[in-house]
């Protein structure tokens, strides 16, 4: 499948995707984002809950418990992962804005995806995703130019600016949405 991979700048770059782990291509961390690219990234984050909800619409329990790829998470696990991840990103944003270069705590996404709460109905996590994004986008929309340069340290990634975090999550939502939509296409659901 050929897809655009640069969702946060609006630039169209087409690649042949052969790795089902990265249906829209792997994330490429930008050196920085200008004003327009930041706006596009925040808009992508703003749209994530509705687009993800639409991708999941109408799936039954069996479909939700189907892995999106061999060895991958189930659709249900992906549905619970998205708000977990975006909640962490929202908190990292707030830490970067209120502390001097905080070191954030990474978490084991695979371990989180196996916890009992990932067997709940997905609507619980879709409501959480809506709420997190409402708060997060409101925060991002209110940042002044200098605040985009605020940083945190990720022990595995290193120093990260808020514009780079926003670029990552402008990719992350469409990335997991594509996991679901590509599975639906393959399975003719």
BAMIKE-193355 format. One line per field, with one value per residue (C-alpha): residue number from 1; x, y, z; residue in three letters. Coordinates in pm, 1 decimal, padded with zeros to 6 digits. Example, Ala and Ser with C-alpha at 12.3 -4.5 7.8 and 13.67 -1.06 7.14 Angstrom:
BEGIN
num	(1 / 2)
px	(01230.0 / 01367.0)
py	(-00450.0 / -00106.0)
pz	(00780.0 / 00714.0)
residu	(ALA / SER)
% end
This chain:
BEGIN
num	(1 / 2 / 3 / 4 / 5 / 6 / 7 / 8 / 9 / 10 / 11 / 12 / 13 / 14 / 15 / 16 / 17 / 18 / 19 / 20 / 21 / 22 / 23 / 24 / 25 / 26 / 27 / 28 / 29 / 30 / 31 / 32 / 33 / 34 / 35 / 36 / 37 / 38 / 39 / 40 / 41 / 42 / 43 / 44 / 45 / 46 / 47 / 48 / 49 / 50 / 51 / 52 / 53 / 54 / 55 / 56 / 57 / 58 / 59 / 60 / 61 / 62 / 63 / 64 / 65 / 66 / 67 / 68 / 69 / 70 / 71 / 72 / 73 / 74 / 75 / 76 / 77 / 78 / 79 / 80 / 81 / 82 / 83 / 84 / 85 / 86 / 87 / 88 / 89 / 90 / 91 / 92 / 93 / 94 / 95 / 96 / 97 / 98 / 99 / 100 / 101 / 102 / 103 / 104 / 105 / 106 / 107 / 108 / 109 / 110 / 111 / 112 / 113 / 114 / 115 / 116 / 117 / 118 / 119 / 120 / 121 / 122 / 123 / 124 / 125 / 126 / 127 / 128 / 129 / 130 / 131 / 132 / 133 / 134 / 135 / 136 / 137 / 138 / 139 / 140 / 141 / 142 / 143 / 144 / 145 / 146 / 147 / 148 / 149 / 150 / 151 / 152 / 153 / 154 / 155 / 156 / 157 / 158 / 159 / 160 / 161 / 162 / 163 / 164 / 165 / 166 / 167 / 168 / 169 / 170 / 171 / 172 / 173 / 174 / 175 / 176 / 177 / 178 / 179 / 180 / 181 / 182 / 183 / 184 / 185 / 186 / 187 / 188 / 189)
px	(00000.0 / 00122.1 / 00044.0 / 00148.7 / 00384.4 / 00437.2 / 00108.3 / 00224.4 / 00377.4 / 00121.9 / 00394.3 / 00304.5 / 00572.9 / 00470.1 / 00630.9 / 00548.2 / 00456.3 / 00554.9 / 00591.9 / 00249.2 / 00388.9 / 00414.4 / 00118.2 / 00178.5 / 00556.7 / 00785.8 / 00797.5 / 01084.9 / 01164.7 / 01197.0 / 01472.4 / 01200.4 / 00857.8 / 00767.3 / 00440.1 / 00241.3 / 00373.9 / 00288.9 / -00061.9 / -00102.3 / 00030.9 / -00209.1 / -00494.6 / -00397.9 / -00403.5 / -00739.9 / -00885.2 / -00747.8 / -01038.4 / -01305.0 / -01099.9 / -01006.9 / -01367.1 / -01478.6 / -01220.5 / -01359.0 / -01727.2 / -01935.3 / -01668.5 / -01800.0 / -01627.5 / -01456.6 / -01322.8 / -01201.7 / -01011.2 / -00835.9 / -00467.8 / -00406.6 / -00101.2 / 00067.3 / 00233.2 / 00066.2 / -00185.9 / -00555.4 / -00773.9 / -00907.0 / -00552.5 / -00482.3 / -00805.3 / -00690.8 / -00328.0 / -00410.9 / -00550.2 / -00278.0 / -00010.9 / -00178.6 / -00244.0 / 00128.3 / 00204.8 / -00037.3 / 00129.6 / 00475.4 / 00358.6 / 00247.5 / 00571.3 / 00780.1 / 00579.5 / 00602.1 / 00944.0 / 01296.8 / 01387.5 / 01214.1 / 01313.3 / 01000.6 / 00933.1 / 00897.6 / 00652.0 / 00634.4 / 00359.2 / 00341.3 / 00297.4 / 00028.4 / -00150.1 / -00177.9 / -00326.9 / -00687.6 / -00828.7 / -00755.3 / -01040.5 / -01296.4 / -01536.4 / -01351.4 / -01599.3 / -01437.4 / -01108.0 / -01271.7 / -01432.7 / -01095.4 / -00930.0 / -01193.8 / -01138.4 / -00757.9 / -00758.2 / -01000.7 / -00766.5 / -00442.2 / -00550.4 / -00678.0 / -00335.7 / -00147.8 / -00369.0 / -00279.0 / 00100.8 / 00307.1 / 00599.4 / 00869.2 / 00683.4 / 00720.8 / 01093.4 / 01035.9 / 01194.8 / 01190.8 / 01437.1 / 01323.1 / 01573.0 / 01553.3 / 01525.6 / 01707.0 / 01618.1 / 01281.2 / 01117.9 / 00740.5 / 00722.6 / 00890.7 / 00646.2 / 00354.8 / 00501.9 / 00524.3 / 00161.4 / 00040.2 / 00183.9 / 00085.2 / -00292.8 / -00304.1 / -00050.4 / -00282.4 / -00593.6 / -00430.1 / -00365.9 / -00741.1 / -00842.4 / -00588.4 / -00705.8 / -01065.1 / -00961.7 / -00772.3 / -01058.5 / -01332.7 / -01508.0)
py	(00000.0 / 00354.3 / 00616.6 / 00968.7 / 00956.8 / 01319.8 / 01393.4 / 01684.3 / 01908.2 / 01847.0 / 01748.8 / 01450.1 / 01186.0 / 00852.9 / 00524.6 / 00161.9 / 00023.5 / -00338.0 / -00351.6 / -00394.1 / -00247.9 / 00091.1 / 00123.1 / 00494.4 / 00468.3 / 00494.1 / 00818.2 / 01047.2 / 01292.2 / 01645.0 / 01879.2 / 02137.4 / 02248.7 / 02592.2 / 02766.6 / 02613.4 / 02263.0 / 02294.5 / 02407.4 / 02108.0 / 01873.9 / 02010.6 / 01977.4 / 01612.3 / 01555.9 / 01735.4 / 01501.7 / 01177.8 / 01082.3 / 01120.2 / 00943.1 / 00659.5 / 00619.6 / 00606.8 / 00336.5 / 00123.1 / 00182.4 / -00130.4 / -00383.5 / -00678.6 / -00852.5 / -01111.7 / -00840.6 / -00633.3 / -00936.2 / -00989.8 / -00891.8 / -00622.2 / -00821.4 / -01150.8 / -01107.4 / -00767.6 / -00634.6 / -00693.7 / -00408.9 / -00389.2 / -00349.9 / -00076.5 / 00097.1 / 00099.5 / 00184.4 / 00508.9 / 00694.8 / 00544.4 / 00682.2 / 01016.3 / 01066.7 / 01016.4 / 01269.1 / 01521.1 / 01483.3 / 01516.4 / 01838.4 / 01977.5 / 01869.0 / 02039.4 / 02357.7 / 02367.6 / 02220.8 / 02284.9 / 02000.0 / 01724.4 / 01364.6 / 01171.6 / 00810.2 / 00572.5 / 00286.4 / -00064.9 / -00037.4 / -00413.7 / -00478.4 / -00209.3 / -00371.6 / -00697.7 / -00548.7 / -00636.9 / -00294.2 / -00364.4 / -00615.3 / -00343.7 / -00229.5 / 00005.3 / 00286.8 / 00344.9 / 00426.4 / 00619.4 / 00850.9 / 00887.4 / 00968.0 / 01236.0 / 01393.7 / 01381.7 / 01539.1 / 01811.7 / 01913.5 / 01859.5 / 02047.9 / 02334.9 / 02350.9 / 02330.9 / 02595.9 / 02833.0 / 02802.5 / 03106.2 / 03079.6 / 03032.9 / 02757.7 / 02526.8 / 02514.3 / 02378.0 / 02038.2 / 01719.0 / 01433.7 / 01089.0 / 00833.0 / 00627.5 / 00910.6 / 01201.9 / 01569.9 / 01632.0 / 01967.0 / 02006.8 / 02063.2 / 01724.7 / 01559.5 / 01711.4 / 01587.8 / 01236.9 / 01236.5 / 01388.2 / 01066.2 / 00831.2 / 00869.4 / 00811.6 / 00527.8 / 00327.7 / 00432.0 / 00282.8 / -00042.0 / -00074.9 / 00046.5 / -00171.8 / -00477.5 / -00394.0 / -00371.4 / -00703.3 / -00881.3 / -00705.6 / -00590.0)
pz	(00000.0 / -00074.1 / 00190.9 / 00297.3 / 00594.3 / 00694.2 / 00872.6 / 01086.8 / 00817.0 / 00547.1 / 00300.3 / 00088.1 / 00079.1 / -00067.2 / 00028.1 / -00024.9 / 00316.5 / 00360.2 / 00738.2 / 00904.2 / 01227.1 / 01051.9 / 00816.0 / 00758.3 / 00779.8 / 01079.2 / 01275.8 / 01183.4 / 01461.7 / 01321.8 / 01433.5 / 01499.1 / 01378.9 / 01251.1 / 01329.7 / 01043.1 / 01105.4 / 01476.5 / 01387.6 / 01154.9 / 01424.8 / 01687.7 / 01436.8 / 01378.2 / 01754.9 / 01776.6 / 01511.3 / 01657.0 / 01886.9 / 01617.1 / 01351.9 / 01585.3 / 01702.6 / 01338.9 / 01261.0 / 01545.7 / 01472.6 / 01438.8 / 01534.4 / 01734.5 / 02026.3 / 01804.7 / 01576.1 / 01872.3 / 01999.3 / 01664.1 / 01642.7 / 01382.0 / 01265.2 / 01347.7 / 01686.7 / 01737.6 / 01983.1 / 01944.1 / 01826.3 / 02184.0 / 02321.0 / 02065.7 / 02170.0 / 02532.5 / 02445.4 / 02265.7 / 02569.5 / 02792.9 / 02563.5 / 02501.2 / 02871.0 / 02931.0 / 02655.2 / 02806.6 / 03146.2 / 02988.5 / 02823.9 / 03159.3 / 03328.3 / 03059.0 / 03101.4 / 03480.7 / 03564.3 / 03446.3 / 03208.1 / 03404.6 / 03352.3 / 03269.5 / 03350.0 / 03056.6 / 03084.7 / 02944.3 / 02681.3 / 02625.9 / 02999.0 / 03017.4 / 02718.9 / 02916.2 / 03235.1 / 03331.0 / 03242.2 / 02874.1 / 02877.3 / 02952.0 / 02680.8 / 02446.8 / 02503.5 / 02843.7 / 02672.3 / 02388.5 / 02646.0 / 02819.7 / 02485.1 / 02418.8 / 02761.0 / 02744.3 / 02399.7 / 02500.9 / 02783.4 / 02587.4 / 02275.1 / 02489.0 / 02653.6 / 02321.7 / 02161.6 / 02444.8 / 02423.3 / 02333.5 / 02090.7 / 02354.4 / 02536.0 / 02235.1 / 02314.0 / 02664.8 / 02712.8 / 02912.2 / 02922.7 / 02822.9 / 02958.9 / 02637.1 / 02380.5 / 02540.3 / 02543.3 / 02375.9 / 02295.1 / 02307.8 / 01932.2 / 01881.5 / 02122.3 / 01932.7 / 01602.9 / 01748.0 / 01859.4 / 01533.2 / 01386.5 / 01672.7 / 01644.1 / 01266.0 / 01307.5 / 01533.9 / 01343.4 / 01033.8 / 01222.9 / 01262.7 / 00916.7 / 00738.6 / 00935.7 / 00840.6 / 00475.4 / 00488.8 / 00663.6 / 00459.6 / 00778.9)
residu	(UNK / UNK / UNK / UNK / UNK / UNK / UNK / UNK / UNK / UNK / UNK / UNK / UNK / UNK / UNK / UNK / UNK / UNK / UNK / UNK / UNK / UNK / UNK / UNK / UNK / UNK / UNK / UNK / UNK / UNK / UNK / UNK / UNK / UNK / UNK / UNK / UNK / UNK / UNK / UNK / UNK / UNK / UNK / UNK / UNK / UNK / UNK / UNK / UNK / UNK / UNK / UNK / UNK / UNK / UNK / UNK / UNK / UNK / UNK / UNK / UNK / UNK / UNK / UNK / UNK / UNK / UNK / UNK / UNK / UNK / UNK / UNK / UNK / UNK / UNK / UNK / UNK / UNK / UNK / UNK / UNK / UNK / UNK / UNK / UNK / UNK / UNK / UNK / UNK / UNK / UNK / UNK / UNK / UNK / UNK / UNK / UNK / UNK / UNK / UNK / UNK / UNK / UNK / UNK / UNK / UNK / UNK / UNK / UNK / UNK / UNK / UNK / UNK / UNK / UNK / UNK / UNK / UNK / UNK / UNK / UNK / UNK / UNK / UNK / UNK / UNK / UNK / UNK / UNK / UNK / UNK / UNK / UNK / UNK / UNK / UNK / UNK / UNK / UNK / UNK / UNK / UNK / UNK / UNK / UNK / UNK / UNK / UNK / UNK / UNK / UNK / UNK / UNK / UNK / UNK / UNK / UNK / UNK / UNK / UNK / UNK / UNK / UNK / UNK / UNK / UNK / UNK / UNK / UNK / UNK / UNK / UNK / UNK / UNK / UNK / UNK / UNK / UNK / UNK / UNK / UNK / UNK / UNK / UNK / UNK / UNK / UNK / UNK / UNK)
% end
